[in-house]
């Protein structure tokens, strides 16, 4: 089992890196990006530092790796933020210098395609933070959601235990980033319904691992950054799915393959993020969206019944691509208290 350490946190006035290891989308959509940068300064008191590929689409994996090296190695940089995700960060991993990153540990915040880097850091024994991209959470129209803001502040500027709160309302319908009218009002939310517990008969505490399910599937297929299965024994698994909205069958098959590998049964607890059930490509109405989420939940339960029948699970935790978003440490301690229906993370 790898021993993990939490890098020192920034303080107001510090400089933090903003990088785009997945895709340089700030160059295509400057409005949410610039808003996110302003909020880093106004809400958190931090000065953002950009790198050559931060706003540039089409950068090579080597160029993006060089930006990560520069950000981590700079002694004046206190933390590293991903601007957003992407879809090919897996190609950056072979160019990363493990010794350099291990020698200069820093808090890294990102999710989605940034599951690649979070898993890479996990294997170096460096705790990362799943959540808080500049363009989405910090660049949210109108204002940051209060639950997102509170969680991100606790993770970025604080340390110690933090109890997650189930959102009373949630949303996943996006508006076009290229339209200034998008940023004149907050997104519309709907009643969320709370968390759903499966086998909540005990308390589990362990080191967290997981992230975006699609990216983990790619890492498993490439056999990259996946440790021998026994090294995950006793860890708390957390998973979420993206705006690509994988089908219930695909979710089941990915988990089935994890089960066939002997991986799924290593985790005594699973936190499953609230499924994003709307995208510009698949604009489901509320009824169809609810059906999509229900089908995904059943797919996960089916895989657990077949491969990890003792695993406790909590569904609809706000840790992924939906709004609000709670930050989850990646390689930190997570306590799942089934009888009390409480989840506590350690930032």
N, C-alpha and C positions, 0 to 999 in steps of 0.2 A: 504494500500500500504506500503510495506516495504521500509524504508529509507536505502539507501546504502552508504557505505563509501569506499573510495579507500585507501588501505593500503600504507604506506610509501614505496617508491621505493629504490632499492639498488643503491649503488654508486660503481664505479670502485674500486677494491680491496676487496669488500665484498665477503662473502661466501654465496652460494646458494645451496639449497638441490636439488638433482636429485633423483626422486622416480619412482617406477613402480607400481602404484595402479591398473593398468589394467593387465599387463603381463610383466614378466621379460625378454623380448626379447633381451636386451643388452647381455645376456649370450649366446644367440644363434647366434647373428649377431654383433660381437664386432667392425667390421670396421666402419660402420656408427656411432656407438655410440662413439667410441674413437675420431672420427673426430669431432663430435658434442661437446664433452668435450673440445677439443683443441680450437674450435672456441669460446666457452664461455669465455675462457681465453684470446685468442688473439684478438677477435673482440669486446668483451664487458668488458674485464678486471676483470672477475669474477672467483672465485675459486669454483669448484663443489665439493660437499660433497655427497658421496653415503651412502646408507643404506643397511641393511641385505638383503632385497628382491629386490634391484635395478637390479641385474643381475641374479636373481634366478627364473626360471620358476617353476610353481606348488606351489608357496607360498600360504598359506591359507589366507582367507579374514581377519582373526584376525591379522596375521603377517603384512599384507600390511597396515591395519589400524594403527598398532603400529608404523610403519615407518612414516606415515603421522603425527601422534601425536608427535613423536620425532622431526620431521622437523619443525612443526609449533611452538612447545613449546620452541625450542632452541633460546635463545636471540641473538646468534651469526649468525643465518641464516636470510638472508634478503629477500629471495624470494624462491619459490618452483616451480620446473619444472618437468613435466612428461617426462620420457624417450620416451614414445610412448603410444599408446592406448592399446586395448585388446578387450575382449568381456564379462567380468563378473564383472566389477567394481561395478555393482549394488549390488553384494553380500557383498561388503565392507561397504556400507553405514550404515547398522544396528550397526556396531561396532565402529562408529565414535562418539567421545565425543563432542557434540555440544558446551558445555560450554568451553571446552579447546580451540577449534578452534575460537570461538567468542572472547575469551580473548586474543588470539594471532593472530590477522589478519595479513596475509602476501599476497603479490601478488602471485597468482597461475597461471601458464601457462600450457595449455594442450587443447586437442580437441578430437574428435572422442569418444571413450569410456569414456574419462575424462569429457564429458558432465555430467556424474553422479555427480562428485565432484563439478563442476561448479554450477550445480543446487542446490546442498547442500549448498554451500557457499552463493549463491544468497538468499536462505531462511534465512541465518544468517545475512543478510545485508552487506556481504563482496563482493566487486567487484572483479571478476576474469578476466582472459584474455584468450579468445578462440583462440588458435594458438600457434605455436612455439615449437613443440616437439624437443627433443635433437636429435633423430635418423633421423628424416625426414628433417625438415627445416634447422636445424643447421648441420646435417650430409649429406647435399646434395652434390653429387659428383661434383668435380671441384671447385665450389665456391658457396656461398650462392647467391640466386637471389637478385639483387639490391633492388627490391621492398620489398621483404621479409625482408632483412637486415634493410632497412630504417624503415619499420613499426615496426619490433620487437625492434629496438633500441629506437624508440619513446615511445613504450608501456612499455618497461622494465626499461629504465633509465630516461625517461622524464615524463611530465604531461601536461595536457591542450589539446586544440583542435588539431585534426590531420585530414586532408582531405584525404580520400581514393582515389587512382588513379586506373583507369581501366588498366589492363595489355594489352599491344599491342600484346604479344605472351603468350601462355600458353601451358602446357604439363601435361600429366597424364600417360605416358608410363614408367613403372619402369624397372630397370635392376636388376639382382640378386645380393643381398647384400653379398653373400658368394664369389663372384668373384672379385679379386683385380682389374681387368681391368675395372670394373664398375666405379671406383673412379678416373680413369685417365682422364676423360673428363666430361663436363657438360651435363645434359640431353638435348635431342632435343626438341625444342619448335616449335609450329605452330601458325599462325596468330589467334588472339583470337576473334576479332569481337566486342569488347566493351560490354557495358551493354545494356540490353533491359528493357525499362520502360513500366509499365502498370498503367494507370490512374495517370499520373504525373501532377496533377492539383493543388497541394497544398504543403505546407511545414509541415512535421511532426517531432516533437522532443519528445523523450521519453526515458525511461530506457530500456536497451536491455535485451532480454531473448530468449533462444532457444538452438541452437547447432545442434548436429547430429540428423537427423530425426529418424533414426532407434532407437537410444538410448532413445529419448523422447518417442517413441512408447512403449518401454519396461517400462519406468517409469510410463506412463499412465496405462499400463496393470497391473502393480504391485501396482498402486495407491501410489507411493512413491515419495516424494519431489515435489508433484504437489499441488499448493495452490488453494483455491477457485477461480473460474474463474474470478470473478470481481476484484481480486487483480492484474490482468494483464491488466486491462483496461488502454489504452493509451500507453502501452509499444510498443517498436519496436521489432518485431519478426525477428530472423534470423535463417535460416535453411541450412543444407547441407547434402549430402548423401556420403556414404563411398565407399571403393573399393569392398564392397559386391554387389554394383550396384543393389539396389532394383528396381523391375520393375515399370513402370509407374502406373500399377494397384495398386501395394502396396503403392506407394507414395500417390496416390489419396485416398486410403482407410484409411491410417493413418490420413491424413488431414480431410477426411470426419468424422472420429471418433472424432477428435478434434472439428470439427464443431458441431456434434451432442451433444457434451458435453457443447457447448456454449463457447468454448475457442477461436476458431479461430476468431470470430468477435470482440474480445476484442482488437485486434491489428490493429491500423490504417495504419501501414506500415509493409511490409515484405521485407527483403533482402534474396534472394535465391542464395546460392552459386553455382558456376559453377560445374556442375555434373561431377564427375569422371566417365569416359566412357571406361576405360581399366583396366584390372587386369590380373594376370597370369592365373586365372581360366576362364576369359572371355576376351580374347585379340581381341577386336573389331578393324576392320580396320577403317580408318578415316571416310568413308561414313557411316558405321554402327554406329560409335560413335556419329556422328552428329545427326543421326536419334534417337538414344537413348536420347540425350540431348533434342531434340525437343519434343519427346514424354513425357519426364518428365515435361518440361515447360507447355505443354498443360494439363497434369494431375493437376498441381498446379493451373493453371488458372481455370480449371473446378471446383475445390474445392472452390476457391475464389468466382466464380460466384454464386455458390450454397449457400455458408455459410457466406461469408464476401464480398459482392459486392462493398462496399465502400473502401476496403483496397487498398492502393497503393502498387505496388510491383516493385522490381528491380531484374532482373535475371542476372545470370553469374557474380555475384560479387565474387572476388577471395578470399573467406574466408574459404575454406574447404580443401579437400584432393587433390586439384590440385596445380600446380606450376606455378607462384609464389603464395604465401599465404599472405594475409593481416590479421593482428591481430584485433579482434573485442572485445571491453570490454564486459564483461558479468555482467550486473548490472550497467554499465556506461551509459552515455548519448550518444545517436545517433541522429543526425539531418539528415533527408532525405528531400532535397530540390528538389521537382519535377520540377517546372518551370526552375530552373537553372541546373538541372541534376547533382546535387552534393550530396555527402554523407560525412558527417563529424562526426567523433567519438571523444570522450573526454577520453584520457588516464589518 
